[in-house]
Amino acid sequence: MSAINTHLLPQTADISSAGNLSIGGVSVAAIAEQFGTPTFVYDEEHIRTSCQSAVRAFGPDRVIYATKAFINTAMAQLAHEEGLLLDVATGGELFVVRNAGVPANRCVMHGNNKSLEELQSAMREGLHHIVVDSFDELQRIEVLHSEGLPAPKVQLRITPGLHVDTHEYVATGQDDSKFGFNLNNGDAMRAIEYARSSPAVHLTGIHCHIGSNVLSVDNFEDAWRVMVEFFLPLNLPAITLGGGLGVAYTANEVAPTMEQWASVLHRATSQLPATTEVFVEPGRSIVAAAGITVYEVGTVKPIDGIRTYISVDGGMSDNPRPMMYGSEYEAFDPQRANAPRSGRARIVGKHCESGDILIFDAAVPENITVGDLLVVPVTGAYGYSMASNYNKVPRPSVVFVRNGNARLVSRRETFDDLVRLDV
Ligand SMILES: Cc1ncc(COP(=O)(O)O)c(C=O)c1O
């Protein structure tokens, strides 16, 4: 197996002739030395370029970054600076982005079970709009409006009823879904009528999101055509067609580019009046490939005739995706990044579960030894944001690199953090 495919690395990644990986002009080994391991390293230039391509492809004020993919104060500020609106799915995400200084009218609220308190904050602060997911939520908004809060702008989330080629846990466009108003059973139209007749909401549009990590542009086109057909006679000003654009996690995967995704969208929406506001809300495709995780190898255990287990100092607590979705990744040594990876091993974490697997059957350089660094690329989305404290492992640090500088943007948790909630 050859060396790591550089397509999987962040945009500013560079491998020296001696095989040392640097990102944003900073050596990854030096980052591990300074900030410890595991650490998430993000190429700031890469994230900014992704934001800019999205804005170029879909237009100013039409791209809503899905913060669930990765959010902290620095990321909220970066996305806002690059002109993206921010989609929050909980009061917690709203708190983080507002605390980072993002104005309320640049935030969009999502979620399939928004509490009264979450809706109250959204209405009181005046978010750009709320994506309403159920009749229960419409009624909660009515209660809040009757108590004096202003009627918010809302879009209604519609489930178009289509199968999507992705893991069933992240497929959301099918009839059997907890999300949205079902189009096929008439709930979608009933919700439109309800919202139109309610003084508590300003209905501005409809929304759909068919799933995450979708690699087939046909899936998007099919869903978007159904949505556009439903939307046209409604004469509403806005439609959001979701996020979901997939990314390549391994050398043999191919993902559509932002521009290809946009051209499918433009085709599917070509019959809409030019004044229609068409929004998208990408998460993964903005940040996944910009981030890597740097681990240190702690044990190497060959089991004759079976396989070799390489344990690193993180695992399912910083990346639950392999365990949840069977997701695949690649790994390599950032200090010999151009070395052929002719060995094979299962890369596992330090947690007390046999399922604590990062890579089921990884190509690795020969003679990986204790103390070597191991990098897993394309971990910028749904890694840190899904991180846990299982086994009381402190969450990793997050470092942004750019122009030769490494900036700590979220510090590593400490043991004190592990007991700070205990009373
Ligand atoms: C409503 C909604 N919009 C956008 C996204 C972002 O999806 P992705 O990160 O796949 O682009 C999600 C993710 O689950 C979502 O639920």
The ligand as an ORCA input file, in Angstrom:
! r2SCAN-3c Opt
* xyz 0 1
  C     -31.107     19.980      9.366
  C     -29.684     19.719      9.039
  N     -29.060     20.572      8.226
  C     -27.761     20.416      7.912
  C     -27.038     19.354      8.405
  C     -25.596     19.240      8.029
  O     -25.338     18.075      7.348
  P     -23.884     17.812      6.784
  O     -22.934     17.992      7.884
  O     -23.949     16.398      6.315
  O     -23.667     18.781      5.661
  C     -27.660     18.428      9.242
  C     -26.907     17.292      9.765
  O     -27.381     16.335     10.279
  C     -29.026     18.623      9.572
  O     -29.655     17.788     10.392
*
